[in-house]
Amino acid sequence: MGKTLTMRNLLAAAGLAALINLPALGQASAEGPASALPTPQSIAMELFGGANSALRSGDYESARRMLEAALDLKPGHPAILRGLYRVATSAERPGDALEVLERMADAGLGFDTGNEIDALGAADASRLAAVQARLAGNVTAAGRAERAARIDRPDALIEGVAVDIETDRIFLSSVANREILMLEPFAPNDPVVFADREDGLWSVFGIAVDDRSRMVWAASGVVPQTPLEASEQTGTALFAFDMMTGDLYRRFEIDGAGRLADFVVRDGIVYVSDADAPRIYVLNSISSQLELLVEDPRFVSLQGLALAHGALYVADYAMGIWRVDLGDHSVSLVRAGDESLIGIDGFLNTREGRLIAVRNGVTPHQVMAIDLDATGHAVANIDILLRGHRDMAGETEPTLIDLADGRGWLVANAAWPLFPEDGSAPDTPRPATVILELDLP
């Protein structure tokens, strides 16, 4: 009993704050700007803070209720589920702790039960063994992929990939070197510079090839890892380059933009998300200007976009997936199934309307195929396409993906964790970047 009480007191003293990491509930840089009006994000953060205070004071039931309310606002959020587990173990409620672990398993998450395993096993050994097996199964390798390229430029911080299916060229976006790289099919491991800072590029994030216009599109902006000259102007813009010559065709900017980062192109129309402001933009043709499509304070950290079921879908790293009606521009959160939709970065659609999502910042990293129901407002099914690949291991993360001809090309191991914001070099060597190719079912 003495050991159990000591552990409970330690857990209560530590509180919930240590559970907050990416995708965090309270990181302004990752979660977007605060809103003056209450939003699901701001309410959830307030509830999380209240739960932390209640836990410290030993009011476990209040802490549990506040976390459950936060989870209703942010379904499947790993930090909230971990908080519920902390509350249950601190309150010495093994049944509640096992129930939370089962919810984590349902959400497709991995989790280490830690030092509480003895108490949980004493309460219900068979139930604990079953949920541990499910949690372990969530992190086992799944799917197949082959290396399409290996780029030995560890200081480039490659984020995005785009494939021209007609020429088999692969284009890559570099954050730290401020350039677009190109791989020829006869030299898949030897990139050449397609465009760089001399073309006005800051860090390059999303990238795409438009078969219709024969343009290479790139979104560019500034993050702490962007190398800037002392007097250099900062900004953000969407760039269009001639695919064959590499010449800059046009540069598109819009007032009020924070950081253009991800986009999707269809029939010459470009939809662009803002990673640092709750806004989505549209470019209706290459001869037009960027316009505001929708602004919604509920947006937190917008990432990739997809077009399916007659609507625009946008991944929100901290909230899940938003559906934007292209007629009246109304916005609603897609109803998730059991699988967590938190931490989605890369996000595109197949011709058949499946949503292909790359999840990072959550254990496990994986590529998912998401089927929506007939209304397009709810998840009907999720298939795991890739998880646990050897090139997705280590202190790296998969980021963006491109789709063509029933295949996907994935940046498997972007080294974001190894690029400190202060520009210092990490102790761990940065690996070569691997592009994986996988078949889509």
URRA-V104873 format. One record per residue. RES is the residue in one letter. SS is DSSP state (h for helix, s for strand, l for the rest). OMEGA is omega in radians with two decimals (* if undefined). Layout:
[[RES	SS	OMEGA] [RES	SS	OMEGA]]
//
This chain:
[[M	l	-3.13] [G	h	-3.13] [K	h	-3.13] [T	h	3.14] [L	h	3.12] [T	h	3.13] [M	h	3.14] [R	h	-3.13] [N	h	3.11] [L	h	-3.14] [L	h	3.14] [A	h	3.14] [A	h	-3.13] [A	h	3.14] [G	l	-3.10] [L	l	-3.01] [A	h	-3.11] [A	h	-3.14] [L	h	-3.05] [I	l	2.97] [N	l	-3.06] [L	l	-0.11] [P	l	-2.96] [A	l	3.04] [L	l	-2.98] [G	l	3.09] [Q	l	-3.05] [A	h	-3.09] [S	h	-3.12] [A	h	-2.98] [E	h	3.05] [G	l	-3.07] [P	l	3.09] [A	l	3.13] [S	l	3.12] [A	l	3.14] [L	l	3.12] [P	l	3.07] [T	l	3.06] [P	h	3.13] [Q	h	-3.08] [S	h	3.12] [I	h	3.13] [A	h	3.12] [M	h	3.11] [E	h	3.10] [L	h	-3.14] [F	h	3.09] [G	h	3.09] [G	h	3.10] [A	h	3.11] [N	h	3.11] [S	h	3.14] [A	h	3.13] [L	h	-3.14] [R	h	-3.13] [S	l	3.11] [G	l	3.11] [D	l	-3.00] [Y	h	-3.12] [E	h	3.09] [S	h	3.11] [A	h	-3.14] [R	h	-3.10] [R	h	-3.14] [M	h	3.11] [L	h	3.09] [E	h	3.10] [A	h	3.09] [A	h	-3.14] [L	h	3.06] [D	h	3.14] [L	h	-3.09] [K	l	-3.02] [P	l	3.05] [G	l	-3.10] [H	l	-3.05] [P	h	-3.11] [A	h	3.12] [I	h	3.09] [L	h	3.09] [R	h	3.07] [G	h	3.10] [L	h	3.09] [Y	h	3.11] [R	h	3.13] [V	h	-3.10] [A	h	3.14] [T	h	3.09] [S	h	3.14] [A	l	-3.11] [E	l	3.08] [R	l	-3.06] [P	h	3.11] [G	h	3.09] [D	h	-3.14] [A	h	3.11] [L	h	3.12] [E	h	3.09] [V	h	3.09] [L	h	3.10] [E	h	3.08] [R	h	3.05] [M	h	3.12] [A	h	3.08] [D	h	-3.10] [A	l	3.12] [G	l	-3.08] [L	l	2.96] [G	l	-3.11] [F	l	3.05] [D	l	-3.08] [T	l	3.04] [G	h	-3.03] [N	h	-3.11] [E	h	-3.01] [I	h	-3.11] [D	h	-3.13] [A	h	3.14] [L	h	3.13] [G	h	3.11] [A	h	-3.13] [A	h	-3.10] [D	l	-3.04] [A	h	-3.09] [S	h	3.12] [R	h	3.10] [L	h	-3.12] [A	h	-3.12] [A	h	-3.10] [V	h	3.08] [Q	h	3.12] [A	h	3.12] [R	h	3.11] [L	h	3.10] [A	h	3.10] [G	h	-3.14] [N	l	-3.12] [V	l	3.10] [T	l	-3.10] [A	l	3.11] [A	s	3.11] [G	l	-3.12] [R	l	3.08] [A	l	3.12] [E	s	3.09] [R	s	3.03] [A	s	-3.14] [A	s	3.04] [R	s	-3.03] [I	s	-3.06] [D	l	3.05] [R	l	-2.99] [P	l	-3.13] [D	l	-3.06] [A	l	-3.00] [L	l	-3.11] [I	s	-3.02] [E	s	-3.00] [G	s	-3.12] [V	s	3.06] [A	s	-3.06] [V	s	2.98] [D	s	-3.01] [I	l	-3.13] [E	l	-3.10] [T	l	-3.07] [D	l	3.03] [R	s	3.08] [I	s	3.11] [F	s	-3.07] [L	s	3.11] [S	s	-3.14] [S	s	3.10] [V	l	-2.99] [A	l	3.11] [N	l	3.05] [R	l	-3.10] [E	s	2.96] [I	s	3.12] [L	s	3.12] [M	s	3.07] [L	s	3.02] [E	s	-3.11] [P	l	3.14] [F	l	3.12] [A	s	-3.00] [P	s	-3.11] [N	s	-3.06] [D	s	-3.07] [P	s	2.97] [V	s	-3.12] [V	s	3.12] [F	s	3.10] [A	s	-3.10] [D	l	-3.06] [R	h	3.08] [E	h	3.06] [D	h	-3.14] [G	l	-3.09] [L	l	2.83] [W	l	3.03] [S	s	-3.11] [V	s	-3.08] [F	s	3.12] [G	s	-3.14] [I	s	-3.11] [A	s	3.03] [V	s	3.12] [D	s	-3.11] [D	l	-3.08] [R	l	-3.09] [S	l	-3.05] [R	l	3.09] [M	s	2.91] [V	s	-3.13] [W	s	3.13] [A	s	3.04] [A	s	-3.03] [S	s	3.12] [G	s	-3.01] [V	l	3.00] [V	l	3.14] [P	l	-3.14] [Q	l	-3.14] [T	l	3.09] [P	l	-3.10] [L	l	2.99] [E	l	-3.03] [A	l	-3.07] [S	l	-3.01] [E	l	3.07] [Q	l	3.05] [T	l	3.13] [G	l	3.09] [T	l	-3.07] [A	s	2.99] [L	s	-3.08] [F	s	3.04] [A	s	3.13] [F	s	3.01] [D	s	-3.02] [M	l	-3.05] [M	l	-3.07] [T	l	-3.05] [G	l	-3.13] [D	l	3.06] [L	s	3.14] [Y	s	3.11] [R	s	3.07] [R	s	-3.03] [F	s	3.09] [E	l	3.09] [I	l	-3.14] [D	l	3.07] [G	l	-3.13] [A	l	3.07] [G	l	3.09] [R	l	3.04] [L	s	-3.01] [A	s	-3.09] [D	s	-3.12] [F	s	3.05] [V	s	-3.11] [V	s	3.03] [R	s	3.09] [D	l	3.10] [G	l	3.11] [I	s	-3.12] [V	s	3.03] [Y	s	-2.98] [V	s	3.05] [S	s	3.09] [D	s	-3.08] [A	l	-3.06] [D	l	3.09] [A	l	-3.08] [P	l	-3.01] [R	s	3.00] [I	s	-3.09] [Y	s	3.10] [V	s	2.99] [L	s	-2.99] [N	l	3.05] [S	l	-3.10] [I	l	3.12] [S	l	-3.11] [S	l	3.13] [Q	l	3.03] [L	l	3.10] [E	s	3.05] [L	s	3.08] [L	s	-3.13] [V	s	3.02] [E	s	-3.05] [D	l	-3.10] [P	l	3.11] [R	l	3.07] [F	l	-3.11] [V	l	-3.10] [S	l	-3.03] [L	s	-3.11] [Q	s	-3.05] [G	s	-3.12] [L	s	3.13] [A	s	3.11] [L	s	-3.11] [A	s	3.08] [H	l	3.10] [G	l	-3.10] [A	s	3.05] [L	s	3.11] [Y	s	-3.07] [V	s	3.09] [A	s	3.05] [D	s	-3.01] [Y	l	-3.04] [A	l	-3.01] [M	l	-3.04] [G	s	-3.10] [I	s	3.07] [W	s	3.01] [R	s	3.11] [V	s	3.08] [D	s	-3.09] [L	l	3.07] [G	l	-3.08] [D	l	3.09] [H	l	3.06] [S	l	-3.04] [V	s	3.07] [S	s	3.12] [L	s	3.11] [V	l	3.14] [R	s	-3.11] [A	l	2.97] [G	l	3.12] [D	l	-3.06] [E	l	3.11] [S	l	3.07] [L	l	3.12] [I	l	3.06] [G	l	3.13] [I	s	-3.12] [D	s	3.05] [G	s	-3.00] [F	s	3.12] [L	s	3.13] [N	s	3.00] [T	l	3.09] [R	l	-3.12] [E	l	3.09] [G	l	3.03] [R	l	3.08] [L	s	3.14] [I	s	-3.00] [A	s	3.04] [V	s	-3.11] [R	s	3.01] [N	l	-3.10] [G	l	3.14] [V	l	3.06] [T	l	0.12] [P	l	2.92] [H	l	-3.13] [Q	s	3.02] [V	s	-3.06] [M	s	2.96] [A	s	-3.05] [I	s	3.04] [D	s	3.08] [L	s	3.08] [D	l	-3.05] [A	l	-3.13] [T	l	-3.06] [G	l	-3.08] [H	l	-3.07] [A	s	3.09] [V	s	3.09] [A	s	-3.06] [N	s	3.05] [I	s	3.02] [D	s	3.08] [I	s	-3.11] [L	s	-3.11] [L	s	3.13] [R	s	3.04] [G	l	3.10] [H	l	-3.07] [R	h	3.14] [D	h	3.09] [M	h	-3.08] [A	l	3.09] [G	l	-3.10] [E	l	3.14] [T	l	3.12] [E	s	3.00] [P	l	-3.09] [T	l	-3.00] [L	l	-3.06] [I	s	3.01] [D	s	-3.07] [L	s	3.05] [A	s	3.05] [D	l	3.09] [G	l	3.13] [R	s	3.09] [G	s	3.06] [W	s	-2.95] [L	s	2.89] [V	s	-2.93] [A	l	-2.95] [N	l	3.05] [A	s	-2.97] [A	l	3.14] [W	h	-3.13] [P	h	-3.11] [L	h	3.07] [F	s	-3.12] [P	l	-3.10] [E	l	3.13] [D	l	3.10] [G	l	-3.14] [S	l	3.14] [A	s	3.13] [P	l	3.07] [D	l	-3.13] [T	l	3.11] [P	l	3.09] [R	l	-3.07] [P	l	2.94] [A	l	-3.13] [T	s	3.14] [V	s	3.00] [I	s	3.12] [L	s	3.05] [E	s	-3.13] [L	s	3.06] [D	s	3.10] [L	l	3.13] [P	l	*]]
//
